[in-house]
């Protein structure tokens, strides 16, 4: 993980974004302490986000939908 001072991050923001886009994590520091992290985006499917809630069905009134393959789509 690369560590940069806040002033350097401000001056080289575009380059840091390119590094994060390439998969690197960047820690932004101020006075020797990490104050922020730039991390690559990792999309989370909705099913994964709600899975812990489905496991607690006694407490929450949610039911997991059936896993079905997507329907075919005809061309226009």
The first five atom37 places (N, CA, C, CB, O) and aatype in JSON, in Angstrom:
{
  "aatype": [20, 20, 20, 20, 20, 20, 20, 20, 20, 20, 20, 20, 20, 20, 20, 20, 20, 20, 20, 20, 20, 20, 20, 20, 20, 20, 20, 20, 20, 20, 20, 20, 20, 20, 20, 20, 20, 20, 20, 20, 20, 20, 20, 20, 20, 20, 20, 20, 20, 20, 20, 20, 20, 20, 20, 20, 20, 20, 20, 20, 20, 20, 20, 20, 20, 20, 20, 20, 20, 20, 20, 20, 20, 20, 20, 20],
  "atom_mask": [
    [1, 1, 1, 1, 1],
    [1, 1, 1, 1, 1],
    [1, 1, 1, 1, 1],
    [1, 1, 1, 1, 1],
    [1, 1, 1, 1, 1],
    [1, 1, 1, 1, 1],
    [1, 1, 1, 1, 1],
    [1, 1, 1, 1, 1],
    [1, 1, 1, 1, 1],
    [1, 1, 1, 1, 1],
    [1, 1, 1, 1, 1],
    [1, 1, 1, 1, 1],
    [1, 1, 1, 1, 1],
    [1, 1, 1, 1, 1],
    [1, 1, 1, 1, 1],
    [1, 1, 1, 1, 1],
    [1, 1, 1, 1, 1],
    [1, 1, 1, 1, 1],
    [1, 1, 1, 1, 1],
    [1, 1, 1, 1, 1],
    [1, 1, 1, 1, 1],
    [1, 1, 1, 1, 1],
    [1, 1, 1, 1, 1],
    [1, 1, 1, 1, 1],
    [1, 1, 1, 1, 1],
    [1, 1, 1, 1, 1],
    [1, 1, 1, 1, 1],
    [1, 1, 1, 1, 1],
    [1, 1, 1, 1, 1],
    [1, 1, 1, 1, 1],
    [1, 1, 1, 1, 1],
    [1, 1, 1, 1, 1],
    [1, 1, 1, 1, 1],
    [1, 1, 1, 1, 1],
    [1, 1, 1, 1, 1],
    [1, 1, 1, 1, 1],
    [1, 1, 1, 1, 1],
    [1, 1, 1, 1, 1],
    [1, 1, 1, 1, 1],
    [1, 1, 1, 1, 1],
    [1, 1, 1, 1, 1],
    [1, 1, 1, 1, 1],
    [1, 1, 1, 1, 1],
    [1, 1, 1, 1, 1],
    [1, 1, 1, 1, 1],
    [1, 1, 1, 1, 1],
    [1, 1, 1, 1, 1],
    [1, 1, 1, 1, 1],
    [1, 1, 1, 1, 1],
    [1, 1, 1, 1, 1],
    [1, 1, 1, 1, 1],
    [1, 1, 1, 1, 1],
    [1, 1, 1, 1, 1],
    [1, 1, 1, 1, 1],
    [1, 1, 1, 1, 1],
    [1, 1, 1, 1, 1],
    [1, 1, 1, 1, 1],
    [1, 1, 1, 1, 1],
    [1, 1, 1, 1, 1],
    [1, 1, 1, 1, 1],
    [1, 1, 1, 1, 1],
    [1, 1, 1, 1, 1],
    [1, 1, 1, 1, 1],
    [1, 1, 1, 1, 1],
    [1, 1, 1, 1, 1],
    [1, 1, 1, 1, 1],
    [1, 1, 1, 1, 1],
    [1, 1, 1, 1, 1],
    [1, 1, 1, 1, 1],
    [1, 1, 1, 1, 1],
    [1, 1, 1, 1, 1],
    [1, 1, 1, 1, 1],
    [1, 1, 1, 1, 1],
    [1, 1, 1, 1, 1],
    [1, 1, 1, 1, 1],
    [1, 1, 1, 1, 1]
  ],
  "atom_positions": [
    [[0.85, -1.17, 0.0], [0.0, 0.0, 0.0], [0.9, 1.24, 0.0], [-0.97, 0.0, 1.22], [1.79, 1.38, 0.83]],
    [[0.63, 2.1, -0.94], [1.39, 3.34, -1.03], [0.84, 4.33, 0.0], [1.32, 3.94, -2.47], [-0.37, 4.41, 0.21]],
    [[1.74, 5.09, 0.64], [1.34, 6.12, 1.59], [1.82, 7.47, 1.08], [1.91, 5.82, 3.02], [2.99, 7.62, 0.73]],
    [[0.92, 8.45, 1.04], [1.29, 9.79, 0.59], [0.74, 10.82, 1.56], [0.77, 10.05, -0.85], [-0.31, 10.62, 2.18]],
    [[1.45, 11.92, 1.68], [0.97, 13.03, 2.51], [-0.21, 13.7, 1.8], [2.11, 14.05, 2.79], [-0.31, 13.64, 0.58]],
    [[-1.08, 14.34, 2.56], [-2.27, 14.98, 2.01], [-1.91, 16.03, 0.96], [-3.09, 15.62, 3.12], [-2.58, 16.14, -0.06]],
    [[-0.86, 16.8, 1.2], [-0.46, 17.83, 0.24], [-0.01, 17.2, -1.08], [0.66, 18.71, 0.83], [-0.3, 17.72, -2.15]],
    [[0.71, 16.08, -0.99], [1.15, 15.37, -2.19], [-0.05, 14.77, -2.91], [2.18, 14.26, -1.83], [-0.12, 14.79, -4.14]],
    [[-1.0, 14.23, -2.15], [-2.21, 13.65, -2.75], [-2.98, 14.7, -3.53], [-3.11, 13.02, -1.67], [-3.5, 14.42, -4.61]],
    [[-3.05, 15.92, -2.98], [-3.75, 17.01, -3.66], [-3.05, 17.34, -4.99], [-3.82, 18.26, -2.76], [-3.71, 17.57, -6.0]],
    [[-1.74, 17.36, -4.97], [-0.98, 17.73, -6.16], [-0.97, 16.63, -7.22], [0.45, 18.07, -5.77], [-0.89, 16.93, -8.41]],
    [[-1.07, 15.38, -6.8], [-0.96, 14.24, -7.73], [-2.22, 13.38, -7.75], [0.23, 13.38, -7.35], [-2.14, 12.17, -7.95]],
    [[-3.37, 14.01, -7.56], [-4.62, 13.26, -7.42], [-4.91, 12.39, -8.64], [-5.77, 14.22, -7.19], [-5.31, 11.23, -8.49]],
    [[-4.74, 12.92, -9.84], [-5.02, 12.14, -11.06], [-4.15, 10.89, -11.13], [-4.8, 13.0, -12.3], [-4.63, 9.82, -11.51]],
    [[-2.88, 11.02, -10.78], [-1.98, 9.86, -10.78], [-2.38, 8.84, -9.74], [-0.55, 10.3, -10.54], [-2.29, 7.63, -9.97]],
    [[-2.83, 9.31, -8.57], [-3.28, 8.38, -7.53], [-4.53, 7.63, -7.97], [-3.55, 9.13, -6.21], [-4.68, 6.44, -7.71]],
    [[-5.44, 8.34, -8.65], [-6.64, 7.66, -9.15], [-6.28, 6.61, -10.18], [-7.6, 8.67, -9.76], [-6.9, 5.54, -10.21]],
    [[-5.3, 6.88, -11.01], [-4.86, 5.88, -12.0], [-4.29, 4.66, -11.29], [-3.81, 6.49, -12.95], [-4.53, 3.53, -11.72]],
    [[-3.53, 4.87, -10.21], [-2.97, 3.75, -9.45], [-4.08, 2.92, -8.81], [-1.99, 4.25, -8.38], [-4.02, 1.69, -8.82]],
    [[-5.08, 3.59, -8.26], [-6.2, 2.88, -7.64], [-6.99, 2.12, -8.7], [-7.13, 3.87, -6.88], [-7.42, 0.99, -8.47]],
    [[-7.17, 2.73, -9.85], [-7.88, 2.07, -10.94], [-7.14, 0.81, -11.38], [-8.05, 3.02, -12.13], [-7.76, -0.15, -11.86]],
    [[-5.81, 0.8, -11.23], [-5.0, -0.36, -11.58], [-4.98, -1.41, -10.47], [-3.56, 0.08, -11.9], [-4.35, -2.46, -10.62]],
    [[-5.67, -1.14, -9.35], [-5.79, -2.13, -8.29], [-5.02, -1.82, -7.02], [-5.34, -3.43, -8.79], [-5.08, -2.59, -6.06]],
    [[-4.3, -0.71, -6.98], [-3.5, -0.37, -5.81], [-4.35, 0.36, -4.76], [-2.29, 0.51, -6.22], [-5.3, 1.05, -5.12]],
    [[-4.01, 0.2, -3.49], [-4.63, 0.96, -2.42], [-3.67, 2.05, -1.99], [-5.0, 0.03, -1.21], [-2.46, 1.82, -1.86]],
    [[-4.2, 3.26, -1.79], [-3.37, 4.4, -1.42], [-3.87, 4.95, -0.09], [-3.4, 5.51, -2.53], [-5.05, 5.25, 0.07]],
    [[-2.95, 5.08, 0.88], [-3.28, 5.68, 2.18], [-2.85, 7.14, 2.14], [-2.58, 4.92, 3.36], [-1.72, 7.46, 1.77]],
    [[-3.75, 8.03, 2.53], [-3.45, 9.46, 2.59], [-3.2, 9.81, 4.05], [-4.61, 10.33, 1.98], [-4.0, 9.49, 4.93]],
    [[-2.06, 10.47, 4.28], [-1.6, 10.72, 5.64], [-1.55, 12.21, 5.95], [-0.23, 10.09, 5.86], [-1.33, 13.04, 5.06]],
    [[-1.74, 12.52, 7.21], [-1.56, 13.88, 7.71], [-0.9, 13.76, 9.09], [-2.93, 14.66, 7.79], [-1.41, 13.09, 9.98]],
    [[0.23, 14.42, 9.23], [0.98, 14.4, 10.5], [1.29, 12.97, 10.96], [0.2, 15.14, 11.59], [1.22, 12.67, 12.15]],
    [[1.63, 12.1, 10.0], [2.03, 10.74, 10.34], [0.91, 9.76, 10.59], [2.88, 10.78, 11.51], [1.16, 8.6, 10.92]],
    [[-0.35, 10.2, 10.45], [-1.5, 9.32, 10.68], [-2.3, 9.16, 9.39], [-2.4, 9.86, 11.82], [-2.47, 10.12, 8.64]],
    [[-2.79, 7.96, 9.15], [-3.65, 7.72, 7.99], [-5.0, 8.38, 8.26], [-3.81, 6.18, 7.7], [-5.65, 8.1, 9.28]],
    [[-5.42, 9.25, 7.34], [-6.72, 9.91, 7.5], [-7.74, 9.42, 6.48], [-6.56, 11.43, 7.39], [-8.95, 9.62, 6.66]],
    [[-7.26, 8.79, 5.4], [-8.18, 8.28, 4.38], [-7.47, 7.21, 3.55], [-8.68, 9.44, 3.46], [-6.24, 7.13, 3.53]],
    [[-8.27, 6.4, 2.89], [-7.73, 5.4, 1.97], [-8.5, 5.47, 0.66], [-7.82, 3.97, 2.58], [-9.72, 5.6, 0.64]],
    [[-7.76, 5.38, -0.42], [-8.36, 5.23, -1.74], [-8.23, 3.77, -2.11], [-7.68, 6.17, -2.82], [-7.12, 3.23, -2.18]],
    [[-9.36, 3.11, -2.34], [-9.35, 1.69, -2.65], [-10.11, 1.45, -3.95], [-9.96, 0.85, -1.49], [-11.03, 2.2, -4.27]],
    [[-9.73, 0.41, -4.7], [-10.46, 0.1, -5.93], [-11.91, -0.25, -5.61], [-9.78, -1.06, -6.67], [-12.21, -0.85, -4.58]],
    [[-12.79, 0.13, -6.51], [-14.21, -0.17, -6.34], [-14.46, -1.65, -6.6], [-15.07, 0.71, -7.29], [-13.94, -2.21, -7.57]],
    [[-15.24, -2.27, -5.74], [-15.61, -3.67, -5.91], [-17.13, -3.76, -5.81], [-14.91, -4.59, -4.84], [-17.67, -3.78, -4.7]],
    [[-17.83, -3.81, -6.95], [-19.29, -3.87, -6.9], [-19.79, -5.09, -6.13], [-19.87, -3.87, -8.31], [-19.22, -6.17, -6.23]],
    [[-20.84, -4.9, -5.38], [-21.44, -5.98, -4.59], [-22.83, -6.25, -5.12], [-21.48, -5.61, -3.08], [-23.67, -5.35, -5.15]],
    [[-23.11, -7.48, -5.54], [-24.47, -7.8, -5.97], [-25.45, -7.63, -4.81], [-24.54, -9.25, -6.53], [-25.1, -7.88, -3.65]],
    [[-26.66, -7.22, -5.11], [-27.67, -7.0, -4.08], [-27.9, -8.27, -3.25], [-28.99, -6.55, -4.7], [-28.11, -8.18, -2.04]],
    [[-27.85, -9.42, -3.88], [-28.07, -10.67, -3.15], [-27.02, -10.85, -2.05], [-28.04, -11.88, -4.11], [-27.33, -11.31, -0.96]],
    [[-25.76, -10.47, -2.34], [-24.71, -10.59, -1.33], [-24.91, -9.58, -0.2], [-23.34, -10.39, -1.96], [-24.62, -9.88, 0.96]],
    [[-25.41, -8.41, -0.53], [-25.64, -7.39, 0.49], [-26.74, -7.8, 1.46], [-26.0, -6.06, -0.17], [-26.66, -7.5, 2.65]],
    [[-27.77, -8.47, 0.97], [-28.9, -8.85, 1.82], [-28.78, -10.24, 2.42], [-30.17, -8.76, 1.04], [-29.59, -10.61, 3.28]],
    [[-27.8, -11.03, 2.0], [-27.68, -12.4, 2.49], [-27.66, -12.51, 4.02], [-26.43, -13.02, 1.93], [-28.33, -13.4, 4.56]],
    [[-26.93, -11.65, 4.75], [-26.96, -11.76, 6.21], [-28.36, -11.55, 6.78], [-26.0, -10.75, 6.83], [-28.7, -12.14, 7.81]],
    [[-29.17, -10.72, 6.14], [-30.52, -10.51, 6.64], [-31.39, -11.74, 6.42], [-31.15, -9.29, 5.96], [-32.25, -12.05, 7.25]],
    [[-31.18, -12.44, 5.3], [-31.97, -13.63, 5.04], [-31.63, -14.74, 6.03], [-31.74, -14.11, 3.61], [-32.48, -15.57, 6.34]],
    [[-30.4, -14.76, 6.53], [-30.0, -15.77, 7.5], [-30.66, -15.55, 8.86], [-28.49, -15.78, 7.66], [-30.76, -16.48, 9.65]],
    [[-31.12, -14.32, 9.13], [-31.76, -14.0, 10.41], [-33.27, -13.89, 10.23], [-31.19, -12.67, 10.99], [-33.87, -12.88, 10.62]],
    [[-33.89, -14.89, 9.66], [-35.31, -14.82, 9.34], [-36.2, -14.75, 10.57], [-35.7, -15.99, 8.51], [-37.35, -14.32, 10.47]],
    [[-35.7, -15.18, 11.74], [-36.52, -15.11, 12.95], [-36.75, -13.66, 13.37], [-35.87, -15.89, 14.09], [-37.78, -13.34, 13.95]],
    [[-35.79, -12.8, 13.07], [-35.87, -11.41, 13.52], [-36.41, -10.48, 12.45], [-34.51, -10.94, 13.96], [-37.02, -9.46, 12.77]],
    [[-36.2, -10.8, 11.18], [-36.6, -9.92, 10.1], [-37.5, -10.69, 9.14], [-35.36, -9.35, 9.35], [-37.26, -11.86, 8.85]],
    [[-38.53, -10.03, 8.66], [-39.51, -10.68, 7.79], [-39.09, -10.56, 6.32], [-40.91, -10.06, 8.0], [-39.78, -9.91, 5.53]],
    [[-37.97, -11.18, 5.97], [-37.5, -11.2, 4.59], [-37.35, -12.65, 4.14], [-36.15, -10.44, 4.44], [-36.98, -13.52, 4.92]],
    [[-37.63, -12.89, 2.88], [-37.48, -14.22, 2.32], [-36.59, -14.12, 1.09], [-38.87, -14.86, 1.96], [-36.8, -13.27, 0.23]],
    [[-35.61, -14.98, 1.03], [-34.69, -14.98, -0.11], [-35.43, -15.44, -1.36], [-33.46, -15.88, 0.16], [-36.15, -16.44, -1.31]],
    [[-35.26, -14.74, -2.47], [-35.9, -15.19, -3.7], [-35.23, -16.44, -4.22], [-35.87, -14.09, -4.76], [-34.07, -16.72, -3.92]],
    [[-35.97, -17.19, -5.0], [-35.42, -18.4, -5.6], [-34.34, -18.02, -6.61], [-36.54, -19.25, -6.27], [-34.48, -17.04, -7.34]],
    [[-33.28, -18.8, -6.65], [-32.23, -18.57, -7.63], [-32.69, -19.19, -8.95], [-30.86, -19.17, -7.17], [-32.74, -20.41, -9.09]],
    [[-33.02, -18.33, -9.89], [-33.46, -18.8, -11.2], [-32.57, -18.18, -12.27], [-34.96, -18.45, -11.45], [-32.1, -17.05, -12.1]],
    [[-32.35, -18.89, -13.34], [-31.52, -18.31, -14.41], [-32.28, -17.16, -15.07], [-31.14, -19.4, -15.47], [-33.51, -17.14, -15.07]],
    [[-31.57, -16.2, -15.64], [-32.24, -15.08, -16.29], [-33.03, -15.55, -17.51], [-31.21, -14.02, -16.71], [-32.68, -16.54, -18.16]],
    [[-34.08, -14.84, -17.8], [-34.92, -15.18, -18.97], [-34.21, -14.71, -20.24], [-36.35, -14.52, -18.86], [-33.52, -13.69, -20.22]],
    [[-34.37, -15.46, -21.33], [-33.76, -15.01, -22.59], [-34.43, -13.74, -23.09], [-33.86, -16.12, -23.66], [-35.62, -13.52, -22.88]],
    [[-33.64, -12.92, -23.74], [-34.14, -11.65, -24.27], [-34.05, -11.71, -25.79], [-33.33, -10.42, -23.7], [-33.02, -12.08, -26.35]],
    [[-35.15, -11.35, -26.44], [-35.13, -11.37, -27.91], [-34.54, -10.05, -28.42], [-36.56, -11.59, -28.48], [-34.66, -9.01, -27.79]],
    [[-33.92, -10.14, -29.58], [-33.34, -8.95, -30.19], [-34.45, -8.08, -30.76], [-32.33, -9.33, -31.3], [-35.5, -8.57, -31.16]],
    [[-34.19, -6.8, -30.79], [-35.17, -5.86, -31.35], [-35.06, -5.78, -32.84], [-35.0, -4.48, -30.76], [-35.81, -5.04, -33.48]]
  ]
}
